[in-house]
Amino acid sequence: MVSWELVHKATAFIAEEMGVALKRSAFSPNIKERMDHSCAVLDGEERIVAQAKHIPVHLGSFRVCALNAVRILSEEGIELEEGDMLAFNDPYISGTHLNDLAVMAPVKRNGETVAYVINKAHLVDVGGPMPGSINPNARTLYEEGMIAPPVKLVKSGQLDPELIRFMASNFKTPDVTIGDVIAQVAANRVGVRRVGELMEKYGLETVLEAWRRSIEYSRSIASSEISGWRSGSFDAEDYLEAPDGDLAVRGRLEIGGGKVRAGFSGSSPQVEYPLNAVYGVTYAATVFAVRSLFRRDVPVNEGLYSAIEVVAPEGTIVNPRRPAPVGGGNVETSQRVADTVFLALSKSMPELTPAAGSGTMTNVMMGGRLPDGTYWAYYETIGGGTGGRPGKDGVSGVHVNMTNTLNTPIEVAEREYPLVHRLQDTGGQRWRRALQGR
């Protein structure tokens, strides 16, 4: 009999292969160079069974994303047939922000849905008035870009041409963005095919049982790790600079019984500018911070998630009510949530917890109109650095916490966009030369 570990590793590799397919077939440097995308495999009960090691803010939100999507399909009586794919970017469903389009496909055996594959990719432009579609002046979600509820992007294996035309008419860079969307479809096709091959090779029941055992294994490790921490309630808070005063993220961790319960009562009320983080972002940031302190490797699936409960009051910056704008909550507030959770964890496990890092994703967005009348849009996150760790210094110039992307190479940026990079002699470089006697 094949071991459950073999099936689990094979499933995790399927998620990784989906990511490779997405990266290699994408059009925008944001995906093909920066790898701003994530992929996962779910069982027929919408439980995450394997994820590729991509971006924390995407991965933690998949659990919220998939459950919301399937719930809406059930409420509206929509059935995903073989060859269909669902697409949606509504942050209050997908769990991040409008730029992250989720594409989800069922895996069928004898007419029954036995699994799903899903991916998210950050599309550089999804409409709205700003290049990059993260509008700092937005007062509602409707001012941030195109909002897509769960709709069938692919029907019986064919892209819906009407939906593609609708999307293209809303994007300032339609060729690039639609190219990325089609790459997402291609990645899911790889995932559906590979999961089907896995079930064909080992048998449906063997695969489903292996997935169940991998979830139990993950739950056991997570519970064991948390049980080794000092139990109790630990409070922490952090702040975001905002136009009309600082916004507070207040958290309380209750650690005990092999579980972590994170509550965010007392956080600032939601605001009319895009620093609100939807629940999926808050959940992802909390899980990331807790997972970071584990000494042992733990499969990131439903087993891990079941050991961490997150309660965020509605109407706050960590769980706003629709239609509050949320573009910056995904990239800025998420970092403060992670830092708040780390600060609370430091009161339980100071020997494991790092200091706060740069606290931002340092988003850069620019764009404009080319001589031929078409638009261009460039998006980048600049690495800041990590805080110091017990026994080690922090690391400079790297992405920290909720982002895990690369930087666009200068050569690629200059080839793809009307940009020229100039290297400046910084004060630090001059100081080093002075010390070296130059």
C-alpha positions in Angstrom: 0.0 0.0 0.0 1.3 3.4 -0.9 2.1 5.7 2.1 0.1 8.8 2.8 3.3 10.8 2.9 4.0 10.0 -0.7 0.6 11.1 -1.8 0.8 14.3 0.3 4.2 15.2 -1.2 2.9 14.5 -4.7 0.0 16.8 -4.0 2.2 19.6 -2.7 4.3 19.2 -5.9 1.2 19.6 -8.0 0.6 23.0 -6.4 4.2 23.9 -7.0 3.9 22.8 -10.7 0.8 24.9 -11.1 2.9 27.9 -9.9 5.6 27.1 -12.4 3.0 26.9 -15.2 1.5 30.2 -14.2 4.9 32.0 -14.0 6.1 30.7 -17.3 2.9 31.5 -19.3 2.1 34.9 -17.7 2.6 38.2 -19.6 3.3 40.7 -16.9 6.7 41.0 -15.1 4.7 41.1 -11.9 4.0 37.4 -12.3 6.7 36.0 -14.6 9.5 37.8 -12.8 8.2 38.8 -9.3 6.1 35.6 -8.9 3.2 37.5 -7.3 0.9 34.5 -7.4 0.0 31.4 -5.3 -1.6 28.0 -5.9 -3.3 25.3 -3.8 -5.2 22.0 -3.9 -8.4 21.4 -1.9 -10.4 18.2 -1.2 -14.1 17.9 -2.1 -15.0 19.4 1.2 -13.2 22.6 0.3 -10.4 21.9 2.9 -6.9 23.0 1.9 -4.8 19.8 1.5 -1.6 21.3 0.0 -0.2 24.7 -0.9 2.9 25.8 -2.8 5.3 27.9 -0.9 4.3 31.2 -2.4 2.9 34.4 -0.8 1.7 34.4 2.8 -1.1 36.8 2.3 -2.5 34.7 -0.6 -2.0 31.4 1.0 -3.7 32.1 4.3 -6.7 33.7 2.6 -7.3 30.6 0.4 -9.2 29.0 3.2 -11.6 31.9 3.5 -11.7 32.4 -0.3 -12.7 28.8 -1.2 -15.3 28.5 1.5 -16.9 31.8 0.5 -17.0 30.8 -3.2 -18.5 27.4 -2.7 -21.1 28.9 -0.3 -22.2 31.4 -2.9 -22.4 28.7 -5.6 -24.7 26.7 -3.3 -26.9 29.7 -2.4 -27.3 30.6 -6.1 -27.7 27.0 -7.2 -24.7 27.1 -9.6 -22.9 23.8 -10.3 -19.3 23.7 -11.5 -19.3 21.0 -14.2 -16.2 19.3 -15.6 -14.2 21.8 -17.5 -15.7 24.8 -15.8 -13.6 27.4 -13.9 -14.8 30.1 -11.5 -13.2 33.5 -11.4 -13.7 36.3 -8.8 -11.8 39.2 -7.2 -14.4 40.7 -4.8 -12.2 41.1 -1.7 -15.2 40.4 0.6 -15.3 37.0 -1.0 -11.7 36.2 -2.2 -10.1 37.6 1.0 -7.5 40.0 -0.2 -7.9 42.9 -2.7 -9.2 43.6 -6.2 -5.9 43.0 -7.9 -5.8 39.4 -6.7 -8.0 37.4 -9.1 -8.8 33.9 -7.9 -9.5 31.1 -10.4 -10.9 27.9 -9.1 -11.6 24.6 -10.9 -13.2 21.3 -9.8 -11.7 17.9 -10.2 -14.4 15.3 -11.2 -14.5 11.6 -10.8 -17.6 9.8 -12.2 -19.5 13.1 -12.2 -18.7 13.9 -8.5 -16.5 16.7 -7.4 -13.7 15.1 -5.4 -11.2 18.0 -5.3 -10.6 21.6 -6.4 -7.5 23.4 -7.6 -7.2 27.2 -7.1 -4.8 30.0 -7.8 -4.5 33.7 -7.1 -2.5 36.1 -9.2 -1.9 39.8 -8.6 -3.0 41.5 -11.9 -1.2 44.8 -12.3 -4.3 46.6 -13.5 -7.9 45.8 -12.9 -9.4 49.2 -13.8 -10.1 52.2 -11.7 -8.4 55.6 -12.0 -4.9 54.8 -10.8 -2.0 52.9 -12.5 -1.8 49.6 -10.6 -5.4 49.9 -9.4 -4.5 50.6 -5.8 -6.2 53.9 -5.4 -5.1 55.9 -2.3 -8.0 58.3 -2.8 -10.7 55.7 -2.9 -13.6 56.2 -0.5 -15.4 53.0 -1.4 -14.6 49.7 -3.0 -16.2 50.9 -6.3 -13.5 53.4 -6.8 -10.7 50.9 -6.7 -11.4 48.9 -9.9 -13.5 46.2 -11.5 -15.3 44.0 -9.0 -16.0 40.4 -10.1 -18.3 38.1 -8.1 -17.9 34.4 -8.6 -18.6 33.9 -12.3 -17.8 31.1 -14.8 -14.7 32.2 -16.7 -14.4 28.8 -18.4 -17.4 26.8 -19.5 -16.9 23.2 -20.6 -13.3 23.8 -21.2 -13.8 27.0 -23.2 -13.1 30.6 -22.2 -16.3 32.7 -22.1 -15.6 35.2 -24.8 -18.2 37.7 -23.6 -16.7 37.7 -20.1 -13.2 38.2 -21.5 -14.4 41.1 -23.6 -16.1 42.6 -20.5 -12.9 42.3 -18.5 -10.7 43.7 -21.3 -12.9 46.8 -21.6 -12.3 47.6 -17.9 -8.5 47.2 -17.9 -6.1 49.9 -18.9 -3.6 47.3 -20.1 -6.0 44.7 -21.5 -3.5 42.6 -23.5 -1.2 42.1 -20.6 -3.9 41.5 -18.0 -5.9 39.1 -20.1 -2.7 37.3 -20.9 -2.2 36.8 -17.2 -5.8 35.6 -16.7 -5.3 33.0 -19.4 -2.1 31.9 -17.7 -4.1 31.3 -14.5 -6.5 29.1 -16.5 -3.5 27.2 -17.9 -2.2 26.7 -14.4 -5.5 25.2 -13.2 -5.6 22.9 -16.2 -2.2 21.6 -15.1 -3.6 21.1 -11.6 -6.7 19.3 -12.7 -4.8 17.0 -15.0 -2.2 16.2 -12.3 -4.7 15.5 -9.5 -6.6 13.3 -11.9 -3.4 11.4 -12.8 -2.7 11.0 -9.0 -6.1 9.5 -8.4 -5.8 7.2 -11.5 -2.4 5.9 -10.3 -3.2 5.3 -6.6 -7.0 5.1 -6.6 -9.5 7.7 -5.4 -10.0 6.3 -1.9 -6.3 6.0 -1.3 -5.7 9.6 -2.3 -8.6 10.9 -0.2 -7.5 8.9 2.8 -3.9 10.2 2.4 -5.2 13.8 2.3 -7.2 13.1 5.5 -4.2 11.7 7.2 -2.0 14.7 6.1 -4.5 17.1 7.6 -4.5 15.1 10.9 -0.7 15.0 10.8 -0.5 18.8 10.4 -3.0 19.3 13.1 -1.0 17.1 15.5 2.3 18.9 14.8 0.6 22.3 15.2 -1.0 21.3 18.4 2.2 19.8 19.7 4.2 23.0 18.9 1.7 25.3 20.5 1.4 23.1 23.6 5.1 23.8 24.2 4.5 27.5 24.4 3.7 29.4 27.6 0.0 29.4 28.0 -2.1 32.5 28.9 -3.5 35.7 27.4 -1.1 38.1 25.8 -2.0 41.6 24.5 -0.3 43.8 22.0 -1.0 46.7 19.7 0.5 48.5 16.7 -0.5 51.5 14.7 -0.8 52.7 11.1 -0.2 56.3 10.2 -3.3 57.7 8.5 -4.5 61.1 7.2 -6.6 61.9 10.3 -4.5 60.2 13.0 -3.1 56.9 13.9 -5.2 53.7 13.4 -4.8 51.0 16.1 -4.5 47.3 15.5 -5.1 45.7 18.9 -4.8 42.0 19.4 -5.1 39.4 22.2 -3.7 35.9 21.9 -5.1 33.2 24.1 -2.6 30.3 24.1 -3.5 26.9 25.6 -4.8 23.4 24.9 -2.7 23.2 21.8 -4.5 26.1 20.1 -4.2 29.8 19.6 -7.2 32.1 19.6 -6.5 35.6 18.3 -9.0 38.4 19.0 -8.8 41.9 17.6 -11.4 43.7 19.7 -10.5 47.3 20.3 -9.0 47.8 16.8 -9.9 51.1 15.1 -13.3 51.4 13.3 -13.1 51.0 9.5 -12.2 54.1 7.6 -13.2 55.8 4.4 -9.8 55.3 2.8 -8.2 52.0 1.6 -6.4 50.9 4.8 -9.1 48.4 5.8 -8.0 44.8 5.7 -10.7 42.2 4.9 -11.1 39.2 7.3 -9.1 37.0 4.9 -6.0 39.3 5.2 -6.3 39.4 9.0 -6.6 35.6 9.1 -3.6 35.1 6.8 -1.4 37.5 8.8 -2.2 35.9 12.1 -1.6 32.3 10.8 1.7 33.4 9.2 3.0 34.9 12.5 2.0 31.8 14.5 3.4 29.4 12.0 6.7 31.3 11.9 7.5 30.2 15.5 7.1 26.5 14.9 10.4 24.7 15.3 9.3 21.8 13.1 8.1 21.8 9.5 4.3 21.5 9.3 2.3 21.0 6.2 0.2 24.2 5.6 -3.2 22.7 5.2 -6.5 22.5 7.1 -4.8 20.8 10.0 -2.7 23.9 10.7 -5.6 26.2 10.2 -7.8 24.3 12.6 -5.4 25.0 15.4 -5.6 28.8 15.0 -8.9 30.7 15.5 -9.2 34.4 14.5 -12.0 36.6 15.7 -12.1 40.1 14.2 -15.1 42.4 15.0 -17.0 43.5 11.9 -16.8 47.2 11.1 -13.1 47.6 12.1 -10.0 48.1 10.0 -9.3 44.3 10.4 -12.7 43.2 9.2 -14.6 46.0 7.5 -18.1 46.0 6.2 -18.7 46.3 2.5 -18.2 48.6 0.6 -15.2 50.0 2.5 -12.1 50.3 0.3 -9.4 47.7 1.0 -6.6 48.0 -1.5 -4.0 49.2 1.0 -5.2 46.9 3.8 -3.8 44.0 1.9 -0.4 45.5 1.6 0.0 47.7 4.7 -2.5 46.8 7.4 -1.6 43.1 6.9 2.0 43.9 7.9 0.8 45.7 11.1 -1.5 42.7 12.0 1.5 40.4 11.6 3.7 42.7 13.8 1.0 42.9 16.4 0.7 39.1 16.6 4.5 38.8 16.8 4.6 41.3 19.6 1.9 39.3 21.5 3.8 36.1 20.9 7.0 37.7 22.2 5.4 37.8 25.6 4.9 34.0 25.5 8.0 33.0 23.6 10.6 35.8 23.7 13.4 33.3 22.8 11.7 32.6 19.4 10.1 35.8 18.3 11.7 38.3 16.0 11.5 42.1 16.4 9.3 44.0 14.0 10.6 44.4 10.5 10.1 47.3 8.0 6.3 47.1 8.5 5.4 47.8 4.9 5.3 46.2 1.5 6.7 49.5 0.1 4.5 49.5 -3.0 5.5 51.4 -6.0 3.0 52.0 -8.8 3.4 54.2 -11.9 2.0 54.3 -15.4 0.7 56.5 -18.2 0.0 56.7 -21.8 2.4 55.6 -24.6 2.8 57.4 -27.9 0.5 55.0 -29.6 -2.3 55.9 -27.2 -2.2 52.7 -25.1 -1.5 52.6 -21.4 1.3 51.0 -19.4 1.2 50.2 -15.7 4.2 49.1 -13.5 3.9 47.6 -10.0 6.7 46.7 -7.6 7.2 46.0 -3.9 10.6 47.0 -2.6 12.3 44.8 0.0 12.7 46.5 3.4 14.2 44.2 6.0 13.5 41.9 8.9 13.9 42.7 12.6 16.5 41.2 14.7 16.0 37.6 16.0 17.2 36.0 19.2 20.9 35.4 18.6 20.9 36.9 15.1 20.7 40.3 13.4 17.9 41.1 11.0 18.4 40.9 7.3 18.4 44.1 5.1 16.8 44.6 1.7 14.5 41.6 1.8 10.7 41.2 1.7 9.3 40.6 5.1 6.1 39.0 6.6 3.1 39.0 4.2 5.0 39.5 1.0 7.3 36.9 -0.5 8.0 38.2 -4.0 11.1 38.9 -6.0 12.0 42.3 -7.4 11.7 43.0 -11.1 15.2 42.9 -12.7 16.3 46.3 -14.0 16.9 44.9 -17.4 13.3 43.5 -17.6 11.8 46.7 -16.3 13.6 48.8 -18.9 12.6 46.4 -21.6 8.9 46.2 -20.7 8.3 49.8 -19.6 9.4 53.4 -20.6 11.7 53.5 -17.6 15.4 54.1 -17.2 17.1 53.3 -13.9 20.0 55.4 -12.7 22.2 54.2 -9.9 23.1 56.8 -7.3 26.1 56.9 -5.0 24.5 56.7 -1.6 25.9 58.1 1.6 26.6 54.6 2.8 28.7 53.8 -0.2 30.7 57.0 0.3 31.2 56.2 4.0 32.5 52.7 3.2 35.0 54.1 0.7 36.2 56.6 3.2 36.8 53.9 5.8 38.7 51.9 3.2 40.9 54.9 2.6 39.6 55.6 -0.9 
